[in-house]
Structures are given as C-alpha cells and as structure tokens.
Amino acid sequence: MRTPALIALCAVLLLAACGAPTTQSATPAPTEATAASAPTVPTAPTDAPAAPTSAPDAQPTNAPTEGSGELRLGTGLNIPTSLISPQGSNGYNMVTYGAGETLMRLTPEQQLEPWLAERVERVDEMTWQVTLRPGVRFHDGTPMTAQSVADSVKSSWENLPAASTFITSTTEIALVDDVTLTFTTPAPQGNFLYSIANWNFVIHKPAVNDISILTGMYRPVSLVKDQEFVLERFDDYWGEGGALERIRIIVIPDANARALALQSGDLDMLTNVAPDIARGLPSDIEQVSVPGTRMHHIILNHTRAPFNDRLVREAASLAIDREALLQATLDGQGAAATNLYPVTVGVEVVPAQQTDLERAKQLLDEAGWAVGADGVRTKGGERLAVLLYSYPGRPELTQMAIATQAMLGEVGFEVRVEEVADIVETLKGGEFQASMFSVGVQSDPLYMPAISLIEGASFNYGGYRNEQIETLVSELRAESDEAAKAAIVAQVQEQVKADTPNLYLATPPLITAFRQGRVTGFTPHPNDLYLVTASLAVQ
C-alpha cells in the first residue's frame, strides 16, 4: 500500500478544497477549455434567423426573462466558439443543447436509432441507402431534402478533418429522389450507422448572418464567446417541440461559483457536477447521477522526452493507483480505467494498465534513470521532470493531476501541475509533455482508437503512431461481423497494453443538479452529448 502518498495526497486535496494555496497547481485560469469534451464516434434562402447579438463587449445577465419559460443552465465546459457549424467542436454543442441533429443517434441504452433518417438500409457490401424522415424543416423554414443532406455531409468533410476519419471523403453520394440518397464507400464500412450518428455530421445548411441553419427543436440566436449561448424554441419543429421558450447556457469556470449560483437561484441547472461538489449541495437541489461514458486520461507526447521512451510510459502507468484516484477525486464513484474503453460502453475491456510500484522502479532503472539524493531520478544530468497540464472546466481533472503527481513522485518523477484556460490551444502545437484530457465515448468500438491512436486523429496530440494499430483500425472500420469486431478490438487493446500510448484513469459518473420545483422533465443520458430533450421544462 502507498499510505504515505495517500496521506499527503488527501492533505493536498483538502487544502485545495478549502482554498489554501498549494505549490502543485497554478492559479486557475479565468476561462475554460475550448474543446476538451470532445466526444464520441464520428462529427438559406428564405426568412433567416435573427442576427446574433454577439458583440464581444456584451454583458450577459443571469436574471431570467419575465414569464419566458427560460432555462438558465450553468456550465464550466465549452460552448460554441461561433454559431457556424461545423467548425471545431461546434456541432457537438449544437446537438447537446437541442439545436443540431444527425441522421442516427444513440439511445440511453447505447443502441442506435433513426433520428433525421426514417430508415437506413445496406444495399450491398459498400452501399448504404438513407431514406429521410418526412416533414423536417430547417430553421429557415426550408425542407430537408436529399440534396441538402448531401451538401451538409460534404461541408463536414471540407471543414472538419476528423469527419473523413469515419466516413471517408472519397465516398460517393448519389441522389435517388428528393428524400432518398445512397452512400457508396470505397471499401466496406461496418460502422456506417455509428458514423452518421456522429456530431461531425450534424445536418446543417450554410450560415446566414453567421448563424448555421440547423433542424433541432431549439435554434441558436446569440453567442457571447466564452460567456453565454442563447437558443429559442423552433416552432416549426418536425417532432415533439421543446417545452422551453428559451435556453441560456452560462459559462462559469469555477465549480464552487457555479454551485453557489445554483443555490442562490441565479441558475436553474448544472451539468457535469463533480462528486465532491454534489455532496455539498443542499436538500432543495435535486441530483441525478448515472454511469457516464466519458474517459478521463492523460495524453502523453511521444515526440518529446521523457515519454518518447516506452519504458518510461509503462513505469508511469504502473505507478498510478486508479482505485485510489477514484476515492480521492470522485468520492469513490465511477469506474477505474485500465484500457482505452470505458466499462460502460459495452466493449469487453482487456485489463492493461495496473499498479505495480516495484516494477515501475525497475523499468526506470532499465531506462537509465537513477534515483538522486532528493528522490528525483536523473539521467545524463537531466531530472525526470514532467509538466502536467490540466484545465478548470472539469475540476476533478486537476484533482486527479495532483493525485497523479504524488503517485509518480513515489517512483522518482518530479511533476508540476499547471492549469490552462484553453487546453486544445495548449496541446495542438505539440509543445507539451503530458496533459489531462477527457473524451465522451460512443459505443462504437472504432471510436476511441480512431480519434486518439491513429496518425492524424483529432485527439492524437502526442504524435503517437503504431503500425499494428493503424492496420487494426482499418480492419475494424471494414468489419461488420460482431464476433470478428470483438477479436480486432481485443488486439487493439493488447497493443495498448504493450505500448502504453496514454494513461487511462477513470470513467466519472454523470451528475446533473437542478432546483426542485423549478426544473421538470429532465431525462438523463449516459452520453453527455444528448442533454436537452423535448420534455425538459421549467415552471
């Protein structure tokens, strides 16, 4: 057991929770990560929506509009960077808040079902036919047609590099009639249905007045970057219309400040509440907690020391006690992660990353890192020093970073934790060693390796490349037989076990809190991509 480390860790986290300064973490930055919650398997001519009131100096207020049926939803995570979709992770946010829709979607039971599609049929090994749901209109009042869907998919290919990871841009799209189109892929694609459920392929038309034209029950009307996102009910929605007149997404980076705003009545609802914050909420705040499908992990940079050495990567993994992380940072909730798949998405997990301090020390010895007088290892005059980034949008990540700092210190690492406002901007240049990160995961087994482990993937910020994984991902993309898929997925996980590309830590619970008697009809979904539903209301 690692009793001294855990005692020190608990002391550090207690000090941090009480507001006392620590040397482990920089002062939290005033804004939060732009796209760290990037999620799951692959991303107007007539009366246009009103122009956005998105001037940079606009000052949002938390006061509800009188008699408006307005939901004030607080978050520490990202809102769109613009109202143009697709751009970056904007499509993700548009789906989350009820503005955007895809051809397919996932149910709370992680099963696929048609959404904007009425049905999807496989014609042959490489061809899929999509029949669109009748009566769907875009926010500009025009009907959704096969042509508009084809244009939308092509726009995703042009604007989102990740989109082609899941449905290659060399796919041929043919119009059968006004409501039917076919996709013919250059090679068999067994996960096509999952791919058209991905937020990268949110169905949209070109922006008018800098606002994308979407199909959801709520339409975007204004954005104050990094502060507030406002949507209003779309009265010509094809399905059961939204119960709210307006949704205001208000960004408050500090988790304690968000909780206080909920308790004071300045907010109606909070999403992604950390367990320690949830524990302190009063009884008049209702909480809903479900097992999440998110993966908290540490991205390692394979192009820079010390994690360009497999022995060092494996040693770091072996030094981390994931069950202790759960106790120290998530109140023991959620699940420890030992491979790249959360246990909640239905993929059989091959245990890979376990705790073994003695083995970790042995590997560092083999790698030439000798223990110094102060307990920090050195090699060729260089200390085994690591800067570990985190970000405030998910406060438990910084707590995990501090916990990991203590654990790695036991085997000779010198770790410094630093919070940054925009984690994606920090990572995308490749000038980092290690960083906390969180990804919402879809039940498609292709998703996690395709977004994080293959060359050029959206979240492969560390420049990882493994020839075997590249081949296995290509095979997995083509395979439709479930037993064959499972065998390939097991091989991918064995490669993760052998090579330690990243450090997988935990799957947190998904906790939502809201004011009793004010918010009704909330339906939890384990994938936080699907937050706003037709039944969500205020009174």
NUZAZA-877289 format. One line per 10 residues: number of its first residue (from 1); for each residue x, y, z of C-alpha. Coordinates in pm, 1 decimal, always signed. Layout:
<rs>
NUM) X:Y:Z  ...
</rs>
This chain:
<rs>
1) +0.0:+0.0:+0.0  +107.6:+357.2:-58.1  -9.1:+502.8:+272.9  +237.4:+797.0:+290.1  +146.9:+911.9:-59.8  -223.5:+886.9:+4.4  -194.1:+1079.8:+330.4  -2.7:+1353.4:+150.7  -248.9:+1346.1:-136.7  -552.0:+1383.2:+87.7
11) -383.4:+1674.8:+265.1  -315.6:+1847.7:-65.4  -671.3:+1798.0:-190.9  -814.9:+1912.8:+143.0  -608.7:+2230.6:+126.5  -717.2:+2288.6:-231.0  -1083.5:+2236.1:-140.6  -1052.8:+2486.3:+144.7  -896.9:+2745.2:-77.9  -547.1:+2723.1:+68.9
21) -262.5:+2778.7:-176.2  -56.1:+2483.7:-293.8  +268.1:+2463.3:-486.6  +134.2:+2181.4:-701.2  -107.0:+2379.0:-916.0  -111.4:+2718.4:-1078.9  -392.5:+2962.5:-1004.9  -694.6:+2855.5:-1212.4  -727.1:+3049.1:-1533.9  -1035.7:+3267.6:-1576.1
31) -1183.0:+3079.8:-1873.7  -1211.9:+2715.0:-1956.2  -1114.5:+2461.5:-2217.8  -1245.4:+2513.3:-2567.5  -1289.3:+2152.2:-2682.0  -1178.3:+1914.8:-2413.9  -1505.2:+1734.3:-2401.8  -1491.5:+1633.8:-2736.9  -1683.7:+1331.8:-2764.7  -1783.8:+1028.7:-2947.8
41) -1771.9:+840.1:-3291.7  -1751.4:+1031.1:-3597.1  -1859.8:+1459.8:-3624.4  -3067.2:+2975.3:-4651.9  -3258.9:+3131.0:-4875.6  -3588.8:+3244.0:-4717.0  -3650.2:+3405.4:-4376.8  -3321.7:+3363.0:-4194.2  -3285.6:+3356.4:-3813.7  -3232.0:+3686.0:-3639.9
51) -2876.7:+3816.8:-3646.2  -2668.8:+3729.4:-3337.9  -2623.4:+3977.8:-3058.4  -2272.2:+3850.8:-3005.7  -2062.5:+4162.6:-2966.4  -1751.8:+4082.8:-2758.8  -1838.1:+4353.4:-2504.5  -2191.9:+4228.0:-2446.5  -2256.7:+4159.3:-2078.0  -2482.1:+3861.3:-2005.9
61) -2705.6:+3876.0:-1703.6  -2834.7:+3579.0:-1506.9  -3178.4:+3728.8:-1448.3  -3449.7:+3524.0:-1625.6  -3673.1:+3695.2:-1875.1  -4008.4:+3750.2:-1701.1  -4265.4:+3487.6:-1798.5  -4034.3:+3347.8:-2064.9  -4014.6:+2977.7:-1978.5  -3638.9:+3024.3:-1976.5
71) -3390.7:+2764.7:-1851.8  -3063.2:+2907.1:-1717.1  -2807.6:+2629.9:-1742.3  -2463.0:+2672.2:-1587.0  -2152.1:+2502.1:-1720.2  -1776.2:+2518.1:-1678.4  -1724.7:+2348.6:-2011.2  -1715.1:+2475.4:-2362.5  -1992.6:+2645.6:-2552.7  -1963.3:+2704.6:-2927.1
81) -1677.1:+2924.0:-3040.5  -1908.5:+3061.0:-3308.3  -2260.3:+2994.3:-3433.1  -2127.1:+2848.0:-3755.9  -2145.4:+2469.6:-3765.8  -1946.3:+2270.1:-3844.9  -1643.2:+2445.2:-3700.6  -1423.4:+2279.5:-3442.1  -1647.9:+2115.3:-3183.6  -1945.7:+2343.4:-3252.8
91) -2150.1:+2053.0:-3390.3  -2111.8:+1873.8:-3058.2  -2253.1:+2170.0:-2868.3  -2536.8:+2216.1:-3114.6  -2650.7:+1857.3:-3054.9  -2605.2:+1887.3:-2677.9  -2828.9:+2190.6:-2648.0  -3105.8:+2076.3:-2881.5  -3014.6:+2277.7:-3193.0  -2846.9:+2015.6:-3410.2
101) -2944.2:+1664.6:-3517.2  -2781.8:+1375.8:-3701.6  -2924.5:+1103.7:-3924.5  -2890.8:+844.4:-3645.7  -2849.9:+876.9:-3269.7  -2779.9:+668.1:-2959.7  -3047.8:+582.2:-2706.5  -2979.5:+591.0:-2329.6  -2928.0:+213.5:-2363.8  -2643.2:+283.2:-2613.3
111) -2844.8:+145.6:-2903.7  -2865.8:+311.5:-3245.0  -3196.5:+450.2:-3367.6  -3300.1:+668.8:-3664.8  -3323.5:+1042.9:-3598.6  -3339.4:+1260.3:-3910.4  -3331.7:+939.8:-4111.6  -3652.9:+739.9:-4129.4  -3454.1:+426.8:-4214.2  -3107.4:+322.6:-4331.4
121) -3056.1:+5.0:-4531.1  -2744.4:-171.7:-4650.9  -2774.3:-227.7:-5026.1  -2451.4:-417.6:-5076.9  -2107.4:-450.2:-4920.3  -2018.9:-84.5:-4982.7  -2352.1:+93.4:-5037.9  -2597.4:+229.8:-4782.0  -2933.7:+384.8:-4867.4  -3074.9:+656.5:-4640.1
131) -3443.9:+748.3:-4650.2  -3508.7:+1079.5:-4477.1  -3778.4:+1147.7:-4222.0  -4066.2:+1339.4:-4384.7  -4170.8:+1684.5:-4271.1  -3833.9:+1802.0:-4137.1  -3766.0:+2171.9:-4184.2  -3451.3:+2373.3:-4128.0  -3460.3:+2677.8:-3903.7  -3503.0:+2897.2:-4212.6
141) -3829.2:+2718.1:-4297.0  -3697.2:+2522.5:-4596.3  -3748.1:+2143.2:-4611.7  -3469.8:+1895.2:-4550.9  -3402.4:+1713.7:-4878.7  -3161.0:+1453.9:-5004.3  -2965.4:+1733.6:-5174.2  -2937.9:+1938.8:-4854.4  -2817.6:+1632.1:-4660.6  -2558.2:+1554.6:-4928.0
151) -2439.6:+1916.7:-4916.7  -2420.1:+1901.9:-4537.4  -2202.0:+1588.0:-4539.0  -1971.1:+1744.4:-4798.0  -1946.7:+2058.0:-4583.8  -1838.6:+1843.7:-4288.2  -1567.1:+1684.5:-4498.5  -1446.6:+2028.1:-4607.8  -1446.1:+2187.2:-4262.2  -1374.1:+1903.9:-4017.8
161) -1070.3:+1683.5:-4083.9  -1198.3:+1426.0:-3832.1  -1514.2:+1367.9:-4034.9  -1322.9:+1183.6:-4304.7  -1180.5:+951.8:-4039.7  -1522.3:+795.0:-4004.2  -1678.1:+835.0:-4348.7  -1401.6:+895.1:-4598.2  -1440.6:+1196.3:-4824.1  -1392.8:+970.4:-5126.6
171) -1735.6:+821.8:-5056.1  -1977.3:+874.2:-5346.1  -2315.4:+1027.6:-5261.3  -2598.7:+979.1:-5512.1  -2949.7:+1124.2:-5501.7  -3223.8:+866.3:-5560.0  -3513.0:+1112.0:-5517.3  -3595.8:+1412.9:-5300.3  -3591.4:+1211.5:-4977.8  -3353.1:+925.7:-5058.0
181) -2978.8:+914.1:-5111.6  -2706.8:+650.0:-5121.3  -2354.6:+646.0:-4981.9  -2104.5:+422.0:-5161.6  -1781.4:+389.5:-4968.7  -1453.1:+296.6:-5141.3  -1421.2:-5.6:-4909.6  -1664.7:-195.0:-4685.5  -1760.6:+5.6:-4375.9  -1921.4:-190.3:-4098.0
191) -1966.7:+107.1:-3864.9  -2150.3:+333.0:-4111.2  -2458.0:+363.8:-3887.4  -2245.0:+482.2:-3596.7  -2065.0:+726.7:-3822.4  -2382.9:+904.8:-3929.8  -2475.4:+936.1:-3561.8  -2157.9:+1134.8:-3500.1  -2174.7:+1507.2:-3423.0  -1923.6:+1577.1:-3700.5
201) -2212.3:+1502.2:-3937.4  -2476.5:+1727.1:-3778.7  -2714.1:+1819.1:-4061.7  -2685.8:+2188.3:-4147.4  -2711.2:+2447.0:-4422.3  -2465.7:+2731.6:-4489.5  -2467.5:+3005.4:-4228.6  -2676.5:+3317.9:-4274.1  -2578.5:+3623.1:-4068.0  -2306.7:+3399.3:-3918.1
211) -2562.2:+3151.1:-3778.4  -2581.3:+2797.9:-3913.2  -2920.4:+2673.3:-4027.2  -2999.1:+2352.9:-3836.0  -3304.1:+2132.2:-3770.2  -3330.5:+2096.2:-3391.0  -3613.9:+2188.6:-3155.0  -3418.8:+2497.8:-3045.9  -3243.9:+2744.8:-3274.6  -2932.0:+2945.8:-3184.7
221) -2990.6:+3320.5:-3159.5  -2688.7:+3472.5:-2984.6  -2343.3:+3399.9:-2851.7  -2107.6:+3591.5:-2626.9  -1785.2:+3397.0:-2670.4  -1675.3:+3209.1:-2358.0  -1966.1:+3361.5:-2164.0  -2316.9:+3284.6:-2287.1  -2503.1:+3092.2:-2557.2  -2876.8:+3156.0:-2611.3
231) -3127.7:+2942.4:-2801.0  -3500.1:+2984.4:-2860.8  -3773.3:+2732.8:-2937.0  -3820.1:+2647.6:-3305.9  -4197.1:+2644.9:-3353.8  -4188.4:+2458.6:-3686.6  -4001.0:+2159.6:-3544.2  -4082.1:+1823.6:-3704.7  -4126.2:+1627.4:-3380.6  -4243.8:+1689.3:-3026.8
241) -4146.9:+2052.2:-2980.2  -3933.9:+2180.5:-2696.3  -4117.7:+2270.0:-2374.9  -3893.1:+2570.8:-2312.4  -3919.5:+2908.3:-2477.2  -3552.6:+2986.9:-2428.5  -3230.8:+2824.4:-2306.6  -2941.2:+3031.3:-2178.3  -2611.0:+2847.0:-2136.1  -2399.9:+3049.0:-1892.6
251) -2027.5:+2977.6:-1855.5  -1891.9:+2999.1:-1500.0  -1542.6:+2844.7:-1496.9  -1513.9:+2794.9:-1120.1  -1701.9:+2487.9:-992.4  -1776.5:+2634.4:-649.7  -1908.8:+2955.6:-806.2  -2139.9:+2751.0:-1027.7  -2275.2:+2564.7:-727.4  -2334.3:+2888.7:-536.9
261) -2517.0:+3036.4:-837.4  -2747.6:+2734.2:-842.3  -2818.6:+2760.5:-470.6  -2885.5:+3134.5:-488.1  -3134.1:+3095.2:-773.3  -2917.9:+3264.2:-1036.9  -2907.1:+2931.5:-1223.6  -3167.9:+2661.0:-1265.9  -2946.6:+2367.9:-1359.7  -2585.3:+2246.2:-1360.5
271) -2431.1:+1976.3:-1576.5  -2120.4:+1761.9:-1520.1  -2117.6:+1826.4:-1145.8  -1812.5:+1686.1:-966.6  -1900.0:+1437.9:-688.5  -1741.5:+1648.7:-413.0  -1947.6:+1949.7:-523.4  -2261.9:+1735.3:-545.3  -2207.3:+1610.7:-191.1  -2218.0:+1966.0:-56.6
281) -2540.6:+2074.1:-227.6  -2843.6:+2134.7:-1.6  -3155.5:+1919.2:+0.9  -3360.9:+2159.7:-212.5  -3127.8:+2087.2:-505.4  -3226.5:+1768.6:-686.6  -2948.8:+1548.5:-824.8  -2948.6:+1280.0:-1091.5  -2641.0:+1060.2:-1125.9  -2592.2:+794.7:-1394.3
291) -2286.2:+596.4:-1501.4  -2112.5:+805.0:-1765.8  -1940.3:+706.0:-2088.9  -1652.5:+951.4:-2057.3  -1281.8:+863.6:-2037.9  -1056.9:+1074.1:-1814.0  -696.8:+1011.5:-1916.5  -350.7:+1161.3:-1959.1  -229.1:+1227.5:-2311.9  +144.8:+1161.3:-2346.0
301) +367.3:+1334.6:-2600.4  +560.1:+1069.3:-2791.1  +777.8:+1323.5:-2968.6  +939.4:+1467.9:-2654.8  +1125.3:+1332.7:-2352.7  +1061.8:+1154.5:-2130.1  +753.5:+984.8:-2279.6  +918.1:+908.4:-2613.6  +1058.6:+610.5:-2419.5  +816.9:+318.3:-2384.0
311) +978.7:+208.4:-2056.3  +909.7:+548.6:-1900.3  +549.4:+544.5:-2023.6  +490.3:+199.9:-1877.4  +656.8:+295.3:-1549.5  +429.9:+599.2:-1519.1  +125.1:+381.2:-1575.3  +235.3:+125.3:-1319.1  +286.5:+399.1:-1058.7  -76.9:+515.1:-1071.2
321) -327.5:+360.4:-831.3  -655.9:+414.3:-1014.9  -879.0:+292.3:-734.2  -711.7:+544.3:-503.3  -778.9:+811.9:-765.2  -1149.3:+730.3:-752.5  -1155.3:+761.1:-374.7  -953.4:+1081.5:-364.6  -1119.5:+1270.6:-650.3  -1459.4:+1116.3:-732.4
331) -1585.8:+1014.0:-387.7  -1531.8:+653.4:-493.9  -1789.2:+690.4:-772.3  -1739.1:+597.9:-1135.2  -1505.7:+323.8:-1251.1  -1131.2:+280.3:-1275.9  -998.5:+254.8:-1631.2  -730.0:+8.3:-1734.1  -754.0:+44.3:-2112.7  -887.1:+292.7:-2368.1
341) -1254.8:+187.8:-2341.5  -1485.1:+286.3:-2053.0  -1650.1:-19.5:-1898.1  -1988.5:+147.3:-1956.6  -1995.6:+136.4:-2339.5  -2041.0:-238.2:-2382.8  -1691.8:-321.1:-2511.3  -1518.8:-611.7:-2337.6  -1215.6:-448.6:-2176.2  -874.9:-618.7:-2177.2
351) -707.5:-517.4:-1846.9  -384.1:-344.3:-1937.9  -275.4:-69.8:-1701.9  -234.0:-197.2:-1346.9  -45.7:-75.5:-1036.5  +297.7:-219.7:-954.0  +540.5:+23.3:-787.9  +834.5:-215.6:-777.2  +801.5:-295.0:-1146.9  +775.2:+78.5:-1222.1
361) +1103.2:+143.5:-1039.1  +1270.5:-147.6:-1217.4  +1167.1:-13.4:-1558.8  +1303.0:+331.8:-1479.0  +1629.1:+171.2:-1369.3  +1644.2:-14.5:-1701.5  +1579.2:+310.8:-1886.3  +1884.1:+465.6:-1719.6  +1707.1:+695.3:-1474.2  +1893.8:+676.4:-1141.2
371) +1744.3:+791.9:-810.0  +1906.1:+1109.4:-675.2  +1959.0:+1218.4:-316.9  +1626.1:+1406.6:-318.8  +1435.8:+1109.0:-457.2  +1407.2:+1250.5:-810.2  +1566.5:+1042.5:-1084.0  +1825.1:+1182.9:-1321.2  +1982.8:+1071.1:-1646.6  +2276.0:+1241.9:-1816.8
381) +2238.3:+1537.5:-1583.7  +1868.1:+1581.6:-1662.4  +1598.8:+1538.4:-1398.7  +1294.6:+1319.8:-1467.4  +1078.4:+1633.1:-1466.1  +730.3:+1648.4:-1619.6  +491.9:+1940.0:-1666.8  +137.0:+1802.8:-1648.5  -134.3:+2032.4:-1785.8  -494.7:+2039.1:-1668.8
391) -793.7:+2270.9:-1713.3  -1073.2:+2400.6:-1487.8  -1381.5:+2300.3:-1688.2  -1382.7:+1958.1:-1520.2  -1243.0:+2031.4:-1173.1  -1187.0:+1665.6:-1089.0  -920.6:+1651.2:-1361.8  -694.1:+1891.1:-1173.5  -756.6:+1693.0:-856.2  -656.1:+1378.6:-1046.2
401) -348.5:+1557.1:-1176.1  -242.4:+1646.9:-822.1  -306.9:+1289.8:-707.9  -103.9:+1156.3:-1000.8  +173.4:+1399.7:-913.1  +205.9:+1239.2:-569.6  +192.6:+885.7:-708.1  +456.0:+944.4:-976.9  +673.7:+1112.9:-716.5  +697.5:+782.7:-529.8
411) +891.3:+623.2:-815.4  +1116.6:+920.8:-891.3  +926.6:+1159.2:-1120.6  +923.3:+1531.5:-1048.5  +580.4:+1650.2:-1164.3  +448.5:+2004.6:-1180.9  +75.2:+2058.8:-1241.5  -41.2:+2366.0:-1431.1  -398.4:+2464.0:-1520.2  -456.4:+2637.8:-1852.6
421) -768.7:+2805.9:-1985.8  -773.5:+2651.0:-2334.1  -634.6:+2300.9:-2330.0  -673.4:+2243.5:-2703.8  -474.2:+2556.1:-2790.9  -207.6:+2438.3:-2547.3  -183.1:+2090.0:-2696.6  -230.0:+2135.0:-3067.8  +117.4:+2271.8:-3128.7  +274.8:+1959.5:-2980.7
431) +487.5:+2155.4:-2731.0  +389.5:+1966.2:-2418.3  +488.4:+1655.8:-2223.3  +163.1:+1535.0:-2069.1  -190.7:+1661.3:-2021.7  -514.9:+1567.2:-1853.4  -792.4:+1516.2:-2107.1  -1148.1:+1387.6:-2121.2  -1340.5:+1235.9:-2410.8  -1704.4:+1134.2:-2431.2
441) -1711.7:+786.9:-2583.1  -1965.8:+625.4:-2812.9  -2046.3:+254.7:-2801.3  -1889.2:+204.6:-3144.3  -1557.7:+25.6:-3067.3  -1390.9:+209.9:-3355.7  -1437.7:+547.1:-3192.4  -1163.5:+561.7:-2930.7  -872.4:+427.7:-3139.5  -986.7:+628.0:-3442.0
451) -992.0:+961.7:-3260.3  -684.3:+916.6:-3042.6  -441.5:+647.9:-3158.4  -407.6:+666.9:-3534.8  -184.9:+915.0:-3713.3  -356.9:+1249.8:-3768.4  -651.7:+1167.5:-3540.6  -839.6:+1457.2:-3380.1  -708.4:+1394.7:-3029.4  -373.2:+1236.9:-3109.7
461) -196.5:+1549.1:-2989.5  +104.7:+1346.9:-2874.9  +204.8:+1229.5:-3222.9  +154.3:+860.4:-3144.7  +196.6:+606.2:-3424.3  +174.8:+229.1:-3407.8  +172.9:+34.1:-3734.0  -22.2:-255.5:-3584.9  -293.2:-23.7:-3454.7  -313.1:+155.9:-3791.4
471) -378.8:-180.6:-3958.5  -623.4:-297.7:-3692.4  -827.3:+24.7:-3712.0  -858.6:-17.7:-4090.2  -979.0:-374.1:-4036.3  -1221.6:-264.3:-3765.2  -1369.0:+4.6:-3988.3  -1444.4:-250.7:-4258.6  -1576.0:-530.1:-4035.9  -1948.3:-581.5:-3974.6
481) -1946.7:-921.5:-3804.2  -1971.5:-867.4:-3427.6  -1750.7:-1162.7:-3330.5  -1480.7:-1053.2:-3574.0  -1504.7:-696.8:-3442.0  -1457.3:-818.2:-3085.8  -1143.4:-1006.6:-3186.0  -996.2:-697.9:-3353.1  -1086.5:-478.1:-3054.7  -906.3:-721.7:-2825.2
491) -596.0:-696.2:-3044.3  -608.1:-316.1:-3032.0  -620.5:-332.5:-2652.9  -328.1:-574.8:-2644.2  -126.5:-316.9:-2838.8  -225.1:-55.0:-2582.0  -111.1:-291.5:-2310.0  +225.4:-344.4:-2477.4  +296.2:+14.4:-2581.7  +122.4:+240.9:-2323.4
501) +26.8:+519.2:-2566.5  -161.6:+717.4:-2298.3  -250.1:+676.7:-1931.6  -615.0:+578.5:-1883.7  -751.2:+675.1:-1543.0  -1125.9:+671.1:-1479.5  -1481.0:+696.7:-1608.6  -1665.4:+951.7:-1391.1  -2035.2:+946.0:-1307.2  -2253.7:+1192.8:-1496.9
511) -2416.0:+1413.0:-1232.9  -2675.8:+1679.7:-1310.1  -2820.8:+1909.3:-1043.9  -3123.5:+2136.6:-1062.5  -3362.5:+2332.8:-844.3  -3655.3:+2131.3:-712.4  -3987.4:+2267.5:-827.7  -3823.6:+2475.4:-1098.4  -3687.5:+2217.6:-1346.1  -3901.8:+1924.9:-1459.3
521) -3885.6:+1654.4:-1724.2  -3510.3:+1600.5:-1715.7  -3419.1:+1265.3:-1872.9  -3059.3:+1158.5:-1804.9  -2849.4:+1007.3:-2082.2  -2512.5:+839.9:-2006.9  -2359.1:+1018.5:-2306.3  -2347.6:+1391.0:-2227.7  -2382.2:+1468.4:-2598.3  -2758.0:+1424.7:-2551.7
531) -2860.0:+1671.2:-2281.1  -3162.8:+1871.8:-2395.6  -3479.7:+1675.8:-2470.1  -3836.1:+1779.6:-2556.1  -3957.2:+1707.6:-2202.1  -3706.9:+1937.8:-2028.7  -3908.2:+2228.3:-1883.2  -3921.7:+2497.5:-1615.2  -4213.0:+2615.1:-1403.2
</rs>
